[in-house]
Structures are given as C-alpha cells and as structure tokens.
Amino acid sequence: MSHTPEAAAPVPAAHAVLELSRIAKAFGAVVALTNGTLRLERGSIHALVGENGAGKSTLVKIVAGLYQRDAGEFLLDGVSVDFTSTAQAKEAGIAVIYQEPTLFPDLSVVENIFMGRQPRGALGVIDRRAMRAEALALFERLGVRIDPDRPTLGLSIADQQIIEIAKAISLDAKVLIMDEPTAALSGVEVERLFAVARGLRDEGRAILFISHRFEEVFALCDTVTVMRDGAYIATSPIGETTVAEIVRQMVGRDVTTLFPKQEAPIGDVVLEVEGLTQPGVFADVTFAARAGEIVALAGLVGAGRSEIARAVFGVDPYASGSVRIAGRPLPKRNPSAAMAAGIALVPEDRRQQGLVLSASVARNATLAIRRALARLGLITSAAENASARIWASRLEVKTSALDTEVGTLSGGNQQKVVLAKWLATDPRVLIVDEPTRGIDVGTKAEVHRLLSELAGQGLAIIMISSELPEVLGMADRVLVVHEGRITADIPRADATAESVMFAATHAAGEAA
C-alpha cells in the first residue's frame, strides 16, 4: 500500500543513512526536479522507479556530487551535506554504477578499477601486484572471470558493467547506487550480482537499485519509491504493492498492453542467411526472415547474437556462408551495400554506436540519408529538419527542439532517435539489438507498438533481446543461440520461457 512522505511511519534517524527531502533542481527553464524525496536505510535494498525523464538520474547525480540542489534537504548520516564534486561523494562513502559504462577504453581493466587511488609501495611506486590481486579477488567475489591486464576496449557491455560493479565494491561504500546495472547482463550474471547485493545489504550497507525490470525489483528489493515528472509519488514495502499499481503510479495511467503484438500477414522471404561461420564466434548459422515477421534472436549474453547481426549487416567479418536479400547475394564486410539493399541495424550500444551525442536530434535522425537530402552537394537545415520532424513526430520523441543535443535526451528518447535514423531509410529488413534496453515501461510499450506496426507494413524484423517476456510477447518465431549456434527455431505458439532457456543453455545436440 503506497503512502505520501507526510504519511510515512517515523523511522529512527539512526537507521537512515541517506535522506533527501523535497529536492528541487532546474537547468535554466527546464525543471528536472520539483520534489525529490527518498530515504535509504542501512541493511536495505531500495528500488527507485519511474519513466525516463521522471527525475531519477538527476536525483542520483545530486547524491553523487555531479549536480548541486537548488532547494530541499540532503542528509547523510543525519548531517546536512551538499557535495560539489564526485570525489567528495566517494570520500563520504557513496558509489554509483551508471547505466552506461564510464570506463577509459585505452587503460587496462585493473587500471580502470583503481583509477585515482592506486596502492603504492614504500617508495611511492604503484603496487601493480597488489592491484591485480585485489582485482582478481573482486572478480572471484562476483563469480566472473575477467583478465585484469587486458584493455577495456572491445569488452562487451556485460563485462564493462561487471568492471563498474567491481570498482564500486572496491570503494567499500556505505551507499551503493546501481543505475540499470543489469541491462546487458545474462540471467546467470544477474543472479551473481543479486547475490553480491544481498551480501552487501546483510553487511548493513544501503543499496539504491534503479531498474525498469519489475521482475528484478520484486526479486531483489525490500522497498520501492516511485517518481513521476520530477516529483515523488509514493513509497511502498515491496510485499505491499503490485506491478500494476507501480505502473499506474509511474505513468499516471494504465499501460494495458506492454506487448501490443498485432497479427500481420506473413509474406515472402526477404532475408536469407545460410551457413554463416566465423571461427570462434559463430558457426553454421542458417535462418530466413519473411515480410511481416518478427524473428527474435534469444540466448544468453555472449552467445553470439550481436555478432551474427553485425556480420549480416556487413560490420563484422565471416569466413564462409552467404547473406541474400530477396534472392540477391550481399557482399561481405560492406555496410553500404547492406543499406542499399534495404537492411537497417539499430545497435545495442546506442550511445557509442548509434548516435553522435554532441550533434542535434535533427542531425542524428538524418545521418543515414544525408546523400538523399543533398542538393548540389549541400544539405540545408530546412531539409534536415523537415525529414527529422516526420519521424520525431511519429515516434513521439520528447524534445523541446530538433536542434537539441541528442546527448541531453533521456535513454528512451535517444533510442527513438536511433530508430528514426534507420526508419528514414525505408528499410526492408530492420535488425534491432536490445530495442528496449534501459528504457521505461511506457516507452517500452511505444517501441513494441511501433515494431508491431512496422511488421504489419511488411518489414521483416530481426529482434535481439535478453528479456524473455519481450521475446515471448513480440516474436513470431524465436531463434535461440547457444555458443554461436542456433539450437532451436521455435514458433510463437510453442515458445515458452522453459523451452527458450533450455535451448539457450544446452548444446544443439542436447536441445534437439
């Protein structure tokens, strides 16, 4: 049962490690927070939920020292604080794992973990042996194997998140804030993280867990606070609320259909992949996708799903096999040819691979069609804006203006801009890698509705997703990938969580 801050049962101050009350923050004319209210207790895992743009990230950044509040009260261990830097927040015992990794790609894993606080020997020389030993101990605690000496460049999103988690744990923080830490983790990795989080809770630490995945919130957290439009809405013990109640509080309305799958006529084969093989990455990958069909590539993180998609699009190499569009072969390693044939690829890492963060919404939305917009070699702002406005309107991108820097938008709106960029090319095949990673429940429903509409218009859609409910709710067929091989091709009517997970965790022979 939810309640307002005023109605909250009094809790002895000794139990509260972090208290935020009526925090306000504005950036010029844009008001990000009007009533940021939150109370974290020692020995508790507290969920913070809300749509993108609800104010969660701004509140976290105030706690982390990136922003300073304009009004309200900020108490740490009962003492009023106002951090002016992230270093101050870290020294006070606050560690934050952000949704997007913030690692230095040219440094090693161990250098990233201990950046700015390297252990030193008697002569002041950095003790690399001690750093390496502690990093290995951290990874063992997390139940993962990562080489501490390897560069972080090229690591998967999942491995980058694990390194961020290891870095936070190494700080021995009393407040640990996890901002979508599981967005790109497999089920096994999530369970390992949850085990660590529960251990930290049992040690008496306070954990703030921000996630759009309700199954994680209910599996891990003790309490949940909901925000909407920059303001506190309600706080509830997790055992006294429901997903439906939280969704209503988040969006101010009922989201009746999270997976609005429409029946679409299935047409001719558009994409054919046969025998695609890249040694050590994927092997003998064969499948087809038809017009109007949503085909999901499911499996654990690291199974090779994204690598298959990138090879089909021409970004990654393959040693043997073929890719055909409408019966015509595509050349290897040639994204331009793939685009010309009608393939579009929405990558998993939208910030690094899908967007130019410092460029405007209009510029990003037209990146893939700039040659078509050019007249005598020049592209006018009017032409750019006219094209961008069509898809920004259709996808309901929430932005004050098309010249807004895309890096300032919420995660959900950034994803919509990436989709707009590729839909502007009028593709025949749309490959979407983790289309709803890190976006809120309301925007998820919008993205799902859009994918269903596009399939109804005759697009063949390849959807890579680590979220089983999304796979089961949206796919006409589920192709399960295990260690680079397709181990099952399951029609929608037969797809269950059990059948997909069995094929995702067993070799092809065992799954047959």
N, C-alpha and C positions, 0 to 999 in steps of 0.2 A: 504494500500500500504506500503510495507516494505522499510526500508532505512538503510543505514550504520550509525555507530556512527558519522562519519565525516559529514554526510549529515543531521544530526539531527537538527531540528529547535532549536535555542538558547532558553533556559528557564532561567528566572531569578534565581540566586543562592538561593534567599530567599525561593523558593518553593521546592528545593531539600533537603531532609533530609539525604539521603544516595546516594553517588556516588562512583562507582567502575569503574576504567578505566584501561584496558589492564593488569589486574591482571594475574600473572604467578605463578604457583606452580608445583613443581616436588617432587616426592618421590624416591630418588635415580635415577635409569634410567627410571622410569615411569613418564611421563609428564602428569599431570592431567589437568592443565590449561595453555593455551598459551595466551588467550585474554579474560579474564573475564570482561565484560563491562556491567554495569547496573546502572540505575538511578531511584530512588524511590522518588516520590513527596508526600508531605503532602496531605491528603484527597484523596488518590487514592489507588485502589487495582490493583496491577501489577502482571501479571502471568509470571512465568518463566517455560518454557517447553523445552524438549529435551529428547533424548533417554537415557536409563541408560548408564552411562559412558560418558555422554556429558560434565560433569564438574559441574553440578548444585549443588550437595551435597558438593563438595569441596569449591565452592564459598560461600555457606551458612556457612560452618564451619569456613571459614576465617572471615566472618562477626561476627560469634558467639564467636570467640576467641579460638576455638579449634586448628586452624592452623594459622600460620603467612605467609603472602605472600612473595614470592621471589622477585617479581618486580611488578610495577604498582602503581596506586594511589588509596587510600582508604580515602574518606572524609565522615565525619559525621557532619551535620550542617555546612558544609564548612570548617571544621577543619580536618587536616590530623591525622588519628589515626591508631594504629596497636595493637589490643588487644592481650595480652599474656595469658589471661585466660577467661573462660566463666563468671567468676564473674565480671570482668571488663566490658564485653559486657552488662551484665544485669544492672549494675550500670549506664551505659550510656543510657539505655532505649531500649535495644534490647532483644526481647523474641523470642524463637524458639520452635515450636512444630514439633518434628521429626516424620518421617513416622512410625518408630517402637517405641512403648511406652518405656519410660525410668524411670519407677516408681520403688520404693522399695516395693517388694511384701509383706514383713512382717510388714510394717507400715500401719497405717490407711489411709483412703482417705484424711482426713484433714491434717495429718502429712506430706503426700506427697506434698500437695499444698503449705504448708508454711515451707518446709524443709529449714533450714538455716536462716530463717527470722521470727521466731515465735514472735508474740506480747507478751510483758511482762508487768506485773503489777508493782506497786510501789516498791516492794521488789525484783524485778528481776525474779519473778516466771513466768513461761509461762502461759499466759492467755488463757486457753483452751476454755473457754466460748466464748471469742471474736473470736478465730479461727473458732469455729464451726458456730457461727452466720454469719461470713463473707463467709464461705464456702457455707452455705445454701443460702445466698444472690446471690452468684455467680451461683449456680445451678439454682436458680429461674430465673436469667437473661438469662441463656442458655435454659430455658424451659425444664429441666430434673429433675428427682428425683433420687438422689443417697444418701445413708446413709453416712454422713461424718465420722461416727465412725467405719464403717466396714473395715476389712483388704482389701487391694487391691488384694491380692492373690485370684485367682479364678474369678476375674471380666472379663467380655468379652472384646474383643479388642475395641468394640464400647465404652464401659464405660471407659476404660483406656484412649482412645483418648479424651473423654469429660473431664476427670480429667486433662489431659495435657493442654487442652484449657483453663480450669478454672484457672490453675496455671499461664498460660501466661497472661491472662486478669488481674489477681490479681496484676501483676507486674506494671500495668499502663504504659505499654511500648509505646514509640512513633513509634517504628518499630516492627511490628509483622510478623514473618516469619512462614508460615504454609506449612510444607512439607508433602504432601499427607494426610492431616488431615481427609479426608472423606472416605479413602479407605475402611473402615469397618463400615461405618455408613449407616443407612437406609435413605430412601428418606425424611422422616419427620425430622430426626436428621440433615440431610444435610441442609434442609431449615432453621432449627433453627440456625445452625451455620452461614449460609449465612446472616440471619437477624442480628446476632451479628456483623459479619464482616462489614456489611453495616453501622451499627450504629457506629462502631469504625472509619470507614472511614469518616463518617459525622462529627465526633468529631475532624477531622484533622489529624488522625494518618495515617501512611503509612503501607500498608499491602503487603507483597510479598507472593503470592499464587502459590505453586508448585503442579501440578496435571497432571496426564496422561488422565484425563477425559475431553475431549474437550467441552462436553455439560456444564460442570461446569465452565470452563474457560470463555465461551461465556456468560453464565448466570450471572456471578459474577464480572468479571474483566473489568477494563477500558482500560488497555494496556497489550500487550504481548511481551515478549522478547524470542527469540529462540536461543538456543545454540546447537552446534554440535562439537564433537571431541575436547572438551576443549576450544572452541572458540565461541565468539559472532557471530551470523549470522544476526539477524535483530530485529528491534523493530517496532511495529505497533499499532495504536489505534485499539481496538477490533472491531470497526464498519467498519474498512477499510481492513479487511483480511478475509480469509475463512479457514475452516478446511483443505481443500485440499492444500492450499498454505502453511499453517503451517506444515503439514505433509511433504511436499516436502522440506521445509527448515530444518526440523528436521533430516530426513534420507538421504537427498541428492538424493532421487529417489521417484517415485510414489509408494505408497502402494495401489495397485489397489483393493485388496480384503482383507479386515480386517477379514472377516468371511468366509474363504475358505471351506465351507461345501461341502463335496463330497457325492454323493449318494452312500450308501453302502447297500448290501443285508442284510435284517434283518433275523436272524436265530432263533434258538430255545431259549427258556427261559433259562437263566443261573442263575440269581439271583431271588429268591422269598422271599419277606418279607410279613408276614401275622399277622395282629392283634398286632403289636408291641406296647407295652404300658409300660410307666414308669410314675406313677402318678406325676402330677405337671410339667412334662417335655414334653411328647408326648403321644398320645392316639390313639389306633386302626389304626396304620399305616400299610397300605397294598398296595403293588405295586410289579411289576415284571420288570426285565430288560432283554432284549434279546441280543444275539450276534450281533454285528454290530450296536447297537443302542446307541445313546447319549440321556440319560434321565436327564433333568435338574430339580433340586430341587430349586424352586424360592420362594421368600417371603421376608418379612422384617427381618432385623437383630433382633435376639431374638425369632424368630418364632419356633425354634427347629430343623432347618435343620441340623446343625452340630452335634447336639446331636443324631439325628437319624442315621447319618452316622457313628458316633463313636460307637453307640450301635450295628449296623450291623457288624462292624469290630471287636467288642469284647472289646473295650476300656472302654465304659460306660455300666452300667447295664440296664436291662429291666426286669420288673416284670412278663410280660406274652407275649405270641406271639412266633413266630418262624422265623428263617432265614434258607434258604436252598440254596445250590449251586448245580446245575444240579440234583435237586431232593433229595440231601442228606442233612440232618439237620446239622447245625453248633451248637456247644455248646456255652452257654453264657460266656461272660467275658473271652474269650480265643483268643487273637490276633494271637497267634502262630498257632492255628487251622485254623483261617481265612486265614492266609498267606499260610499255607499248602494246603488249598482248592483253592487258586488262587485269593484271594482278596488283593488289594493294596490300601492304603489310603494315599493320599497327603494332609496333614493338612492345615488349614487356616493360622496358625501362623508358617511359615516356619522356622523362627529363633529360636523359643523356642521349637517347637515340631518336626521339620523336619530335623534339621541339628545339627551337633556338630561344632560350629563356629570355635573353635581352631584347628580342625582337617583339614586334607588336602582334596582337591577335590576328589582324588582317594579313600581315606578312607570313605568319606561320600557316594560316589557313590556305594560303595560295602557293606555298613552296613547291608543290608537286605539279603545278600547272602554269608556271611562270612563262614558259615558252609560248603557250597558247594565248596568254594575256598580252604578250608583247606586240607592239605596233611599231614597225620600222626600228626594231631593236630596243624600244623603250617601253617601260611599264609605268603608267600613271597611277597616282594614289586613288583616283576615282575608279579606275578599272579594278584595282586591287580590292578596294572597299566594297564595290558592287558585288564581286564574286564572293568575298568573305561573308558579306551580310546575309546571303541566301542561306548558307549552311549554319552560320551562327544563330540565325533565327530559327531554323528548323530544329537544330539540336538544343535550343534554349540555353546557349552559353550565357552565363551571368557575368556581364562585364559592363562597366559604365560607358566604355567607348571602344571601338575597334582598334584605336591606336594605343590601348593599354598594353603594357609589357606583359607577355604571357606568363612570365615567371612570378608575377604577383597574384595570379589566379589560384583558386583552390584546386586540389588534386582532381576532383571530379570535372571541373571546368577545363582543366588542362587536357584531360582525356577526351573531352568533347572536341577540343580544338584539333587534336591529332586525328580524330575520326573525320572531322570536317575537311582536313587537308587531303585525306585519301579519298573520301567520298566525292570530292570535287573532280577527281579524275574519271568518274563514271566507270568504275571497275566492273569486271565480270566475276572476279573471284576476290573476296575480301578475307584476308588472314588477320585475325585479331588475337594477340598474345596477352592473356590475362586482362580482358577488357574492363573488368571492374575492380582491379587490384587497388586497394586503398581508397575507395570512394564510398560514399554513404548510401544508406538503404534507398532513399528517394531517388538518387541519381542512378543507382543500380537498376531500379525498375525502368527508368527512362532509357538507359542503354539497352536493356533487354528488349524493350518495346521496339526500339529502333532496329535492332538486329532482326527481330521477327518481321518487321515491315519490309526491310531490305530483302529478306529471303522471299517474302511474298511478291516482291517486284522482280524476282528471277535471279538474284545474286546467289552464287554458291559461296557459302561462308565456312571457313575453317576456324574454329574457336578453340584456342588452347586455354585451359583453365585448371587450376589446382583446387577449385572449390566444387566438391561433389554435388551440392544442391544446384549449382549453376549448370553443371554438366547434365544432370538428370532433368532439370527443368527446361532446358533450351534446345538440347540436341535431338536431331532426327536419328543420328547414328553416333555411337561412341567408339572411337578407335583408341584402344588402350596401349600405351607404350611402356615397355619394361626393358631397361638397359639397351636402348637403341633399336629395339624390335617391336613391331606391332604384335601383341599377344592375343588380342581379341577385337572383333568387329561386332558390336552389339547393337541391334536395332532398338529404337526408343521403347517399344513395348516390353522388351526383355531386360532393359537396363535397370539395375538396382545398385545400391551402394555396395552390397556384398559382392556382386559379380564384377563390378569395376575394380574394387580394391583387391580382389583375388587375382585378377589378371595383372594388376599394377605391381604386385609383389611376388609373382611367380614367373618362371621362365616359360617360354612359349609351349614347350612340350608338356610341362606340368599343368598349364592352364587349359590345354585342349580337352 
